[in-house]
Amino acid sequence: MPSPPDRSNWLKGPKAPCDPVDPPPRRYNLVLLGAPGVGKGTQAALLSSRLGACHLSTGDLFRAARTLAPCNRTPALTAAVEAMQRGELVSDDTVLELVRERVDCLRCNGGFLLDGFPRTLRQARALDRLLEDIGVALDAVLMYELPVEEVVARIGGRRVCPACKAVYHVTGHPPRVEGICDACGTLLIQRDDDRPEAVRVRMETYLRATLPLVEHYRALGLLMSLPADGEPEEIYGRTMSALEQAGMGLPPPSTGAGDTP
Ligand code: AMP
């Protein structure tokens, strides 16, 4: 099983070295779509650890920028962090500049899972052009779907570990000791953009700016709609079955027979 690739380039900038990635049995280039809180990040992490593709989240990129001292951020990054804290979208220009700087991540041997990008039609069209320029094709766009009320309940109860990034839910997946990370003992927090006022803005923005992407990718024949209810493993199973049905399953594991002359 391939281990999750180091995402230094994506998170720290184009010059940061990544671990060399061995080509996995099949290279997947996927976009994950869905409302905030629908579980895209959890699915991306599962898919990344099992398929070897790099999990590239623009939200993680902006959260990493927030931890930089203000004097180490460009004015555009500072504006991006402020927009994120209000639950608004970061400007297309800033997002696209950051993605273009990291274009090598889209050429990665291991493939990629784009989580949270693209989020507007302009970003989607820019991604189409970028991929065409570097001769890389998208395999599919996975659209995770859940009723809005359920999404809001999921986000409201989400707690994250600021140290090891483990994700919990106050009722659905509570830690063993309330408010403390099971894995590393750090005090859990609620993300700024998971607070109720920011969640309202994020949901409105999703419906207005991101839903039009569904039609864009449907027209390109890339869209796969997947119900996002149930446990992460169930949703993962649904995702892999859908990829398989579309002729994009994993090759069967080698038995060793015929491997040697
Ligand atoms: P996420 O973790 O994907 O929900 O992203 C967290 C926040 O980062 C979003 O609410 C936006 O403020 C910002 N963000 C992440 N990706 C994008 C994007 N592709 N376009 C604009 N803003 C983004």
py3Dmol code that shows the C-alpha trace and the ligand (Angstrom):
import py3Dmol

protein = """\
ATOM      1  CA  MET A   1       0.000   0.000   0.000  1.00  0.00           C
ATOM      2  CA  PRO A   2       1.591   3.342  -0.971  1.00  0.00           C
ATOM      3  CA  SER A   3       2.110   5.762   1.947  1.00  0.00           C
ATOM      4  CA  PRO A   4       0.577   9.244   1.676  1.00  0.00           C
ATOM      5  CA  PRO A   5       2.989  11.459  -0.243  1.00  0.00           C
ATOM      6  CA  ASP A   6       4.673  14.405   1.484  1.00  0.00           C
ATOM      7  CA  ARG A   7       2.923  17.571   0.272  1.00  0.00           C
ATOM      8  CA  SER A   8       5.762  20.002   0.966  1.00  0.00           C
ATOM      9  CA  ASN A   9       5.507  21.632  -2.452  1.00  0.00           C
ATOM     10  CA  TRP A  10       1.819  22.215  -2.178  1.00  0.00           C
ATOM     11  CA  LEU A  11       1.837  23.520   1.377  1.00  0.00           C
ATOM     12  CA  LYS A  12       5.189  25.272   1.591  1.00  0.00           C
ATOM     13  CA  GLY A  13       5.700  26.558  -1.935  1.00  0.00           C
ATOM     14  CA  PRO A  14       7.018  25.390  -5.261  1.00  0.00           C
ATOM     15  CA  LYS A  15      10.644  25.115  -4.152  1.00  0.00           C
ATOM     16  CA  ALA A  16      10.060  22.902  -1.100  1.00  0.00           C
ATOM     17  CA  PRO A  17      11.195  19.321  -1.771  1.00  0.00           C
ATOM     18  CA  CYS A  18       8.643  16.484  -1.754  1.00  0.00           C
ATOM     19  CA  ASP A  19       9.387  12.830  -1.080  1.00  0.00           C
ATOM     20  CA  PRO A  20      10.002  10.995  -4.369  1.00  0.00           C
ATOM     21  CA  VAL A  21       6.780   9.213  -5.285  1.00  0.00           C
ATOM     22  CA  ASP A  22       6.835   5.677  -6.690  1.00  0.00           C
ATOM     23  CA  PRO A  23       4.254   5.321  -9.459  1.00  0.00           C
ATOM     24  CA  PRO A  24       1.178   3.653  -7.876  1.00  0.00           C
ATOM     25  CA  PRO A  25      -0.551   0.720  -9.673  1.00  0.00           C
ATOM     26  CA  ARG A  26      -2.878   3.241 -11.306  1.00  0.00           C
ATOM     27  CA  ARG A  27      -2.498   7.000 -11.469  1.00  0.00           C
ATOM     28  CA  TYR A  28      -5.650   8.930 -10.548  1.00  0.00           C
ATOM     29  CA  ASN A  29      -6.166  12.615 -11.392  1.00  0.00           C
ATOM     30  CA  LEU A  30      -9.382  13.561  -9.617  1.00  0.00           C
ATOM     31  CA  VAL A  31     -11.308  16.632  -8.488  1.00  0.00           C
ATOM     32  CA  LEU A  32     -13.484  16.311  -5.365  1.00  0.00           C
ATOM     33  CA  LEU A  33     -16.554  18.563  -5.275  1.00  0.00           C
ATOM     34  CA  GLY A  34     -19.211  19.057  -2.622  1.00  0.00           C
ATOM     35  CA  ALA A  35     -20.472  21.501  -0.019  1.00  0.00           C
ATOM     36  CA  PRO A  36     -18.176  22.466   2.855  1.00  0.00           C
ATOM     37  CA  GLY A  37     -18.425  19.820   5.582  1.00  0.00           C
ATOM     38  CA  VAL A  38     -19.699  17.080   3.280  1.00  0.00           C
ATOM     39  CA  GLY A  39     -16.618  14.953   4.028  1.00  0.00           C
ATOM     40  CA  LYS A  40     -14.467  15.647   0.955  1.00  0.00           C
ATOM     41  CA  GLY A  41     -11.344  16.103   3.073  1.00  0.00           C
ATOM     42  CA  THR A  42     -11.892  12.764   4.844  1.00  0.00           C
ATOM     43  CA  GLN A  43     -12.445  10.994   1.524  1.00  0.00           C
ATOM     44  CA  ALA A  44      -9.422  12.702  -0.011  1.00  0.00           C
ATOM     45  CA  ALA A  45      -7.279  11.510   2.903  1.00  0.00           C
ATOM     46  CA  LEU A  46      -8.550   7.908   2.524  1.00  0.00           C
ATOM     47  CA  LEU A  47      -8.129   7.940  -1.248  1.00  0.00           C
ATOM     48  CA  SER A  48      -4.677   9.464  -0.913  1.00  0.00           C
ATOM     49  CA  SER A  49      -3.431   6.883   1.570  1.00  0.00           C
ATOM     50  CA  ARG A  50      -4.817   3.976  -0.480  1.00  0.00           C
ATOM     51  CA  LEU A  51      -4.221   5.139  -4.043  1.00  0.00           C
ATOM     52  CA  GLY A  52      -0.981   7.044  -3.489  1.00  0.00           C
ATOM     53  CA  ALA A  53      -2.282  10.241  -5.131  1.00  0.00           C
ATOM     54  CA  CYS A  54      -1.360  13.592  -3.577  1.00  0.00           C
ATOM     55  CA  HIS A  55      -4.158  15.260  -1.605  1.00  0.00           C
ATOM     56  CA  LEU A  56      -4.020  18.896  -2.692  1.00  0.00           C
ATOM     57  CA  SER A  57      -6.335  21.110  -0.657  1.00  0.00           C
ATOM     58  CA  THR A  58      -6.410  24.862  -1.292  1.00  0.00           C
ATOM     59  CA  GLY A  59      -8.068  25.277   2.140  1.00  0.00           C
ATOM     60  CA  ASP A  60      -5.000  23.605   3.737  1.00  0.00           C
ATOM     61  CA  LEU A  61      -2.833  25.989   1.764  1.00  0.00           C
ATOM     62  CA  PHE A  62      -4.610  29.018   3.236  1.00  0.00           C
ATOM     63  CA  ARG A  63      -4.641  27.503   6.729  1.00  0.00           C
ATOM     64  CA  ALA A  64      -0.867  26.973   6.419  1.00  0.00           C
ATOM     65  CA  ALA A  65      -0.526  30.626   5.323  1.00  0.00           C
ATOM     66  CA  ARG A  66      -2.402  31.693   8.454  1.00  0.00           C
ATOM     67  CA  THR A  67       0.307  30.200  10.647  1.00  0.00           C
ATOM     68  CA  LEU A  68       2.973  32.385   8.969  1.00  0.00           C
ATOM     69  CA  ALA A  69       3.944  35.576  10.784  1.00  0.00           C
ATOM     70  CA  PRO A  70       2.128  38.498   9.066  1.00  0.00           C
ATOM     71  CA  CYS A  71       5.496  39.908   7.911  1.00  0.00           C
ATOM     72  CA  ASN A  72       6.147  36.670   5.987  1.00  0.00           C
ATOM     73  CA  ARG A  73       2.862  36.854   4.087  1.00  0.00           C
ATOM     74  CA  THR A  74       2.344  38.755   0.849  1.00  0.00           C
ATOM     75  CA  PRO A  75      -0.529  41.305   0.957  1.00  0.00           C
ATOM     76  CA  ALA A  76      -2.515  38.900  -1.263  1.00  0.00           C
ATOM     77  CA  LEU A  77      -2.035  36.064   1.240  1.00  0.00           C
ATOM     78  CA  THR A  78      -3.052  38.307   4.148  1.00  0.00           C
ATOM     79  CA  ALA A  79      -6.236  39.267   2.251  1.00  0.00           C
ATOM     80  CA  ALA A  80      -6.806  35.558   1.526  1.00  0.00           C
ATOM     81  CA  VAL A  81      -6.521  34.606   5.195  1.00  0.00           C
ATOM     82  CA  GLU A  82      -8.953  37.397   6.172  1.00  0.00           C
ATOM     83  CA  ALA A  83     -11.475  36.271   3.527  1.00  0.00           C
ATOM     84  CA  MET A  84     -11.182  32.688   4.780  1.00  0.00           C
ATOM     85  CA  GLN A  85     -11.862  33.734   8.376  1.00  0.00           C
ATOM     86  CA  ARG A  86     -15.078  35.471   7.251  1.00  0.00           C
ATOM     87  CA  GLY A  87     -16.136  32.321   5.384  1.00  0.00           C
ATOM     88  CA  GLU A  88     -15.841  34.114   2.032  1.00  0.00           C
ATOM     89  CA  LEU A  89     -14.006  32.852  -1.015  1.00  0.00           C
ATOM     90  CA  VAL A  90     -10.449  33.981  -1.634  1.00  0.00           C
ATOM     91  CA  SER A  91     -10.156  35.924  -4.905  1.00  0.00           C
ATOM     92  CA  ASP A  92      -9.796  33.829  -8.069  1.00  0.00           C
ATOM     93  CA  ASP A  93      -6.593  35.704  -8.950  1.00  0.00           C
ATOM     94  CA  THR A  94      -4.892  34.744  -5.682  1.00  0.00           C
ATOM     95  CA  VAL A  95      -6.055  31.128  -5.825  1.00  0.00           C
ATOM     96  CA  LEU A  96      -4.986  30.751  -9.441  1.00  0.00           C
ATOM     97  CA  GLU A  97      -1.597  32.330  -8.795  1.00  0.00           C
ATOM     98  CA  LEU A  98      -0.935  29.882  -5.966  1.00  0.00           C
ATOM     99  CA  VAL A  99      -2.070  26.882  -8.030  1.00  0.00           C
ATOM    100  CA  ARG A 100      -0.007  27.958 -11.076  1.00  0.00           C
ATOM    101  CA  GLU A 101       3.090  28.282  -8.866  1.00  0.00           C
ATOM    102  CA  ARG A 102       2.515  24.672  -7.826  1.00  0.00           C
ATOM    103  CA  VAL A 103       1.764  23.275 -11.274  1.00  0.00           C
ATOM    104  CA  ASP A 104       4.379  20.537 -10.795  1.00  0.00           C
ATOM    105  CA  CYS A 105       2.059  18.963  -8.205  1.00  0.00           C
ATOM    106  CA  LEU A 106      -0.374  18.305 -11.072  1.00  0.00           C
ATOM    107  CA  ARG A 107       2.338  16.429 -12.946  1.00  0.00           C
ATOM    108  CA  CYS A 108       3.146  14.257  -9.927  1.00  0.00           C
ATOM    109  CA  ASN A 109       3.854  10.595 -10.669  1.00  0.00           C
ATOM    110  CA  GLY A 110       1.399   9.601  -7.990  1.00  0.00           C
ATOM    111  CA  GLY A 111      -1.540  11.557  -9.461  1.00  0.00           C
ATOM    112  CA  PHE A 112      -3.572  14.130  -7.532  1.00  0.00           C
ATOM    113  CA  LEU A 113      -6.816  14.671  -5.638  1.00  0.00           C
ATOM    114  CA  LEU A 114      -7.873  18.298  -5.813  1.00  0.00           C
ATOM    115  CA  ASP A 115      -9.969  19.168  -2.744  1.00  0.00           C
ATOM    116  CA  GLY A 116     -11.585  22.618  -2.587  1.00  0.00           C
ATOM    117  CA  PHE A 117     -10.275  23.685  -5.995  1.00  0.00           C
ATOM    118  CA  PRO A 118     -11.765  24.632  -8.400  1.00  0.00           C
ATOM    119  CA  ARG A 119     -14.569  26.448  -6.634  1.00  0.00           C
ATOM    120  CA  THR A 120     -15.771  28.874  -9.302  1.00  0.00           C
ATOM    121  CA  LEU A 121     -16.379  28.548 -13.022  1.00  0.00           C
ATOM    122  CA  ARG A 122     -13.410  30.821 -13.692  1.00  0.00           C
ATOM    123  CA  GLN A 123     -11.154  28.560 -11.619  1.00  0.00           C
ATOM    124  CA  ALA A 124     -12.506  25.463 -13.404  1.00  0.00           C
ATOM    125  CA  ARG A 125     -11.809  26.934 -16.836  1.00  0.00           C
ATOM    126  CA  ALA A 126      -8.335  28.005 -15.731  1.00  0.00           C
ATOM    127  CA  LEU A 127      -7.678  24.468 -14.465  1.00  0.00           C
ATOM    128  CA  ASP A 128      -8.840  23.008 -17.813  1.00  0.00           C
ATOM    129  CA  ARG A 129      -6.323  25.244 -19.633  1.00  0.00           C
ATOM    130  CA  LEU A 130      -3.519  24.551 -17.161  1.00  0.00           C
ATOM    131  CA  LEU A 131      -3.960  20.785 -17.528  1.00  0.00           C
ATOM    132  CA  GLU A 132      -4.150  21.057 -21.298  1.00  0.00           C
ATOM    133  CA  ASP A 133      -0.909  23.096 -21.351  1.00  0.00           C
ATOM    134  CA  ILE A 134       0.964  20.433 -19.393  1.00  0.00           C
ATOM    135  CA  GLY A 135      -0.647  17.503 -21.229  1.00  0.00           C
ATOM    136  CA  VAL A 136      -2.383  16.020 -18.187  1.00  0.00           C
ATOM    137  CA  ALA A 137      -6.005  14.773 -18.304  1.00  0.00           C
ATOM    138  CA  LEU A 138      -8.549  14.763 -15.488  1.00  0.00           C
ATOM    139  CA  ASP A 139      -9.977  11.269 -14.951  1.00  0.00           C
ATOM    140  CA  ALA A 140     -13.146  12.232 -13.088  1.00  0.00           C
ATOM    141  CA  VAL A 141     -14.862  14.775 -10.857  1.00  0.00           C
ATOM    142  CA  LEU A 142     -16.356  13.196  -7.739  1.00  0.00           C
ATOM    143  CA  MET A 143     -19.376  15.149  -6.551  1.00  0.00           C
ATOM    144  CA  TYR A 144     -20.304  14.279  -2.931  1.00  0.00           C
ATOM    145  CA  GLU A 145     -23.935  15.087  -2.140  1.00  0.00           C
ATOM    146  CA  LEU A 146     -25.769  15.558   1.164  1.00  0.00           C
ATOM    147  CA  PRO A 147     -28.907  17.544   2.222  1.00  0.00           C
ATOM    148  CA  VAL A 148     -28.021  21.087   3.375  1.00  0.00           C
ATOM    149  CA  GLU A 149     -29.378  20.601   6.963  1.00  0.00           C
ATOM    150  CA  GLU A 150     -27.135  17.600   7.432  1.00  0.00           C
ATOM    151  CA  VAL A 151     -24.127  19.520   6.146  1.00  0.00           C
ATOM    152  CA  VAL A 152     -24.761  22.366   8.598  1.00  0.00           C
ATOM    153  CA  ALA A 153     -25.051  19.895  11.525  1.00  0.00           C
ATOM    154  CA  ARG A 154     -21.825  18.191  10.493  1.00  0.00           C
ATOM    155  CA  ILE A 155     -19.842  21.426  10.308  1.00  0.00           C
ATOM    156  CA  GLY A 156     -21.255  22.818  13.563  1.00  0.00           C
ATOM    157  CA  GLY A 157     -20.070  19.762  15.506  1.00  0.00           C
ATOM    158  CA  ARG A 158     -16.690  19.403  13.818  1.00  0.00           C
ATOM    159  CA  ARG A 159     -13.600  19.768  16.026  1.00  0.00           C
ATOM    160  CA  VAL A 160     -10.047  19.490  14.771  1.00  0.00           C
ATOM    161  CA  CYS A 161      -6.678  18.904  16.350  1.00  0.00           C
ATOM    162  CA  PRO A 162      -4.416  21.864  15.544  1.00  0.00           C
ATOM    163  CA  ALA A 163      -1.321  19.671  16.015  1.00  0.00           C
ATOM    164  CA  CYS A 164      -1.925  16.404  14.123  1.00  0.00           C
ATOM    165  CA  LYS A 165      -4.993  17.524  12.077  1.00  0.00           C
ATOM    166  CA  ALA A 166      -7.204  14.635  13.285  1.00  0.00           C
ATOM    167  CA  VAL A 167     -10.893  15.450  12.787  1.00  0.00           C
ATOM    168  CA  TYR A 168     -13.686  14.667  15.289  1.00  0.00           C
ATOM    169  CA  HIS A 169     -17.392  15.378  15.661  1.00  0.00           C
ATOM    170  CA  VAL A 170     -18.954  16.166  19.037  1.00  0.00           C
ATOM    171  CA  THR A 171     -21.669  13.515  18.581  1.00  0.00           C
ATOM    172  CA  GLY A 172     -20.809  11.523  15.434  1.00  0.00           C
ATOM    173  CA  HIS A 173     -17.156  10.811  16.186  1.00  0.00           C
ATOM    174  CA  PRO A 174     -16.287  12.153  19.653  1.00  0.00           C
ATOM    175  CA  PRO A 175     -12.784  11.815  21.131  1.00  0.00           C
ATOM    176  CA  ARG A 176     -12.392   9.449  24.115  1.00  0.00           C
ATOM    177  CA  VAL A 177     -11.923  12.447  26.455  1.00  0.00           C
ATOM    178  CA  GLU A 178     -14.099  15.439  25.607  1.00  0.00           C
ATOM    179  CA  GLY A 179     -12.124  18.199  23.864  1.00  0.00           C
ATOM    180  CA  ILE A 180      -8.826  16.265  23.728  1.00  0.00           C
ATOM    181  CA  CYS A 181      -7.229  14.639  20.687  1.00  0.00           C
ATOM    182  CA  ASP A 182      -7.055  10.818  21.031  1.00  0.00           C
ATOM    183  CA  ALA A 183      -3.949  10.665  18.887  1.00  0.00           C
ATOM    184  CA  CYS A 184      -1.719  13.327  20.465  1.00  0.00           C
ATOM    185  CA  GLY A 185      -3.469  14.763  23.561  1.00  0.00           C
ATOM    186  CA  THR A 186      -3.748  18.324  22.166  1.00  0.00           C
ATOM    187  CA  LEU A 187      -6.758  20.507  23.008  1.00  0.00           C
ATOM    188  CA  LEU A 188      -9.236  20.318  20.094  1.00  0.00           C
ATOM    189  CA  ILE A 189     -10.458  23.507  18.431  1.00  0.00           C
ATOM    190  CA  GLN A 190     -13.275  24.641  16.179  1.00  0.00           C
ATOM    191  CA  ARG A 191     -11.976  26.094  12.894  1.00  0.00           C
ATOM    192  CA  ASP A 192     -12.746  29.836  12.553  1.00  0.00           C
ATOM    193  CA  ASP A 193     -14.645  29.131   9.354  1.00  0.00           C
ATOM    194  CA  ASP A 194     -16.730  26.403  11.070  1.00  0.00           C
ATOM    195  CA  ARG A 195     -18.354  28.965  13.404  1.00  0.00           C
ATOM    196  CA  PRO A 196     -22.076  29.521  12.678  1.00  0.00           C
ATOM    197  CA  GLU A 197     -21.729  33.022  11.138  1.00  0.00           C
ATOM    198  CA  ALA A 198     -18.995  31.848   8.751  1.00  0.00           C
ATOM    199  CA  VAL A 199     -20.861  28.606   7.927  1.00  0.00           C
ATOM    200  CA  ARG A 200     -23.885  30.588   6.695  1.00  0.00           C
ATOM    201  CA  VAL A 201     -21.660  32.602   4.356  1.00  0.00           C
ATOM    202  CA  ARG A 202     -19.844  29.469   3.137  1.00  0.00           C
ATOM    203  CA  MET A 203     -23.078  27.660   2.292  1.00  0.00           C
ATOM    204  CA  GLU A 204     -24.474  30.656   0.376  1.00  0.00           C
ATOM    205  CA  THR A 205     -21.198  30.990  -1.481  1.00  0.00           C
ATOM    206  CA  TYR A 206     -21.174  27.292  -2.317  1.00  0.00           C
ATOM    207  CA  LEU A 207     -24.674  27.408  -3.798  1.00  0.00           C
ATOM    208  CA  ARG A 208     -23.937  30.537  -5.837  1.00  0.00           C
ATOM    209  CA  ALA A 209     -20.342  30.037  -6.961  1.00  0.00           C
ATOM    210  CA  THR A 210     -19.559  26.329  -6.858  1.00  0.00           C
ATOM    211  CA  LEU A 211     -22.775  24.556  -7.911  1.00  0.00           C
ATOM    212  CA  PRO A 212     -22.399  25.846 -11.515  1.00  0.00           C
ATOM    213  CA  LEU A 213     -19.306  23.642 -11.747  1.00  0.00           C
ATOM    214  CA  VAL A 214     -21.548  20.599 -11.735  1.00  0.00           C
ATOM    215  CA  GLU A 215     -22.903  21.514 -15.169  1.00  0.00           C
ATOM    216  CA  HIS A 216     -19.436  22.379 -16.452  1.00  0.00           C
ATOM    217  CA  TYR A 217     -18.079  18.943 -15.550  1.00  0.00           C
ATOM    218  CA  ARG A 218     -21.259  17.118 -16.575  1.00  0.00           C
ATOM    219  CA  ALA A 219     -20.911  18.647 -20.036  1.00  0.00           C
ATOM    220  CA  LEU A 220     -17.314  17.402 -20.172  1.00  0.00           C
ATOM    221  CA  GLY A 221     -18.511  13.884 -19.267  1.00  0.00           C
ATOM    222  CA  LEU A 222     -16.400  13.836 -16.097  1.00  0.00           C
ATOM    223  CA  LEU A 223     -19.032  14.114 -13.354  1.00  0.00           C
ATOM    224  CA  MET A 224     -19.713  11.245 -10.920  1.00  0.00           C
ATOM    225  CA  SER A 225     -22.410  11.973  -8.294  1.00  0.00           C
ATOM    226  CA  LEU A 226     -21.999  10.120  -5.009  1.00  0.00           C
ATOM    227  CA  PRO A 227     -24.269  10.150  -1.932  1.00  0.00           C
ATOM    228  CA  ALA A 228     -22.151  11.317   1.029  1.00  0.00           C
ATOM    229  CA  ASP A 229     -24.253   9.832   3.843  1.00  0.00           C
ATOM    230  CA  GLY A 230     -22.873   7.072   6.048  1.00  0.00           C
ATOM    231  CA  GLU A 231     -19.486   6.227   7.478  1.00  0.00           C
ATOM    232  CA  PRO A 232     -16.285   7.296   5.698  1.00  0.00           C
ATOM    233  CA  GLU A 233     -15.487   3.665   4.754  1.00  0.00           C
ATOM    234  CA  GLU A 234     -18.917   3.224   3.154  1.00  0.00           C
ATOM    235  CA  ILE A 235     -18.479   6.402   1.131  1.00  0.00           C
ATOM    236  CA  TYR A 236     -14.992   5.292   0.154  1.00  0.00           C
ATOM    237  CA  GLY A 237     -16.438   1.951  -1.042  1.00  0.00           C
ATOM    238  CA  ARG A 238     -19.054   3.811  -3.093  1.00  0.00           C
ATOM    239  CA  THR A 239     -16.359   5.966  -4.632  1.00  0.00           C
ATOM    240  CA  MET A 240     -14.206   3.016  -5.654  1.00  0.00           C
ATOM    241  CA  SER A 241     -17.238   1.133  -7.077  1.00  0.00           C
ATOM    242  CA  ALA A 242     -18.186   4.174  -9.157  1.00  0.00           C
ATOM    243  CA  LEU A 243     -14.626   4.467 -10.484  1.00  0.00           C
ATOM    244  CA  GLU A 244     -14.608   0.750 -11.256  1.00  0.00           C
ATOM    245  CA  GLN A 245     -17.932   0.947 -13.111  1.00  0.00           C
ATOM    246  CA  ALA A 246     -16.502   3.759 -15.209  1.00  0.00           C
ATOM    247  CA  GLY A 247     -13.558   1.536 -16.160  1.00  0.00           C
ATOM    248  CA  MET A 248     -11.196   3.194 -13.686  1.00  0.00           C
ATOM    249  CA  GLY A 249     -10.810   0.438 -11.091  1.00  0.00           C
ATOM    250  CA  LEU A 250      -7.516  -0.552  -9.535  1.00  0.00           C
ATOM    251  CA  PRO A 251      -5.692  -3.299 -11.430  1.00  0.00           C
ATOM    252  CA  PRO A 252      -5.945  -6.678  -9.610  1.00  0.00           C
ATOM    253  CA  PRO A 253      -3.006  -7.243  -7.227  1.00  0.00           C
ATOM    254  CA  SER A 254      -0.196  -9.224  -8.808  1.00  0.00           C
ATOM    255  CA  THR A 255      -0.185 -12.897  -7.712  1.00  0.00           C
ATOM    256  CA  GLY A 256       3.465 -13.323  -8.519  1.00  0.00           C
ATOM    257  CA  ALA A 257       2.612 -15.987 -11.161  1.00  0.00           C
ATOM    258  CA  GLY A 258       4.275 -15.063 -14.415  1.00  0.00           C
ATOM    259  CA  ASP A 259       6.307 -12.331 -12.708  1.00  0.00           C
ATOM    260  CA  THR A 260       9.499 -14.224 -13.365  1.00  0.00           C
ATOM    261  CA  PRO A 261      10.439 -15.811 -16.658  1.00  0.00           C
TER     262      PRO A 261
END
"""
ligand_1 = """\
23
AMP
P -11.937 24.405 2.649
O -11.061 23.792 3.675
O -11.774 23.822 1.277
O -13.384 24.485 3.082
O -11.445 25.935 2.493
C -11.437 26.824 3.582
C -11.520 28.251 3.066
O -10.380 28.552 2.228
C -12.720 28.555 2.183
O -13.884 28.858 2.950
C -12.224 29.769 1.399
O -12.208 30.938 2.193
C -10.763 29.411 1.146
N -10.610 28.641 -0.102
C -10.150 27.365 -0.223
N -10.110 26.998 -1.505
C -10.567 28.042 -2.232
C -10.788 28.248 -3.619
N -10.528 27.298 -4.530
N -11.286 29.451 -4.002
C -11.539 30.416 -3.121
N -11.372 30.284 -1.795
C -10.884 29.106 -1.338
"""
view = py3Dmol.view(width=600, height=400)
view.addModel(protein, "pdb")
view.setStyle({"model": 0}, {"cartoon": {"style": "trace"}})
view.addModel(ligand_1, "xyz")
view.setStyle({"model": 1}, {"stick": {}})
view.zoomTo()
view.show()
